[in-house]
Amino acid sequence: MSSDDDTSLVILNWQPPKLNRNEELRGYLIYYTTNPQRKEWVEEVVSDDVLTHQVSNLTPDTQYYFKMSARLNKSFSPHTDIEAVLTPPAKGHHGILPGGKPDSRGRFA
């Protein structure tokens, strides 16, 4: 999805974790980056009563990688698997790369 100011957003949805008898959910941590090999990921904190979160002000036409963890009363859950998301191109750019040439049907690859 794209917003009016040519920045992109991603909407994340999840289900709450199954908790052991002595565990209490305190919230969620959402991490994202454009390079999953880096140690530094952007972190967003979400309250425990939320199961949908919008990450905004992302760069259009960019691959982002997301993972999350539940914050518990005494620890954190393991991170989820990393999920890759490609944000849509900015409005008016149509995904055409600079210097791209159309094929025989006038389409850009």
Secondary structure, DSSP 8 states (H G I E B T S, - for coil): -B-TTS-EEEEEE-------TT--EEEEEEEEES-TTSS--EEEEE-TT-SEEEEEEE-TT-EEEEEEEEEESSSB------EEEE----TTTTT--TT--B-TTS-B-
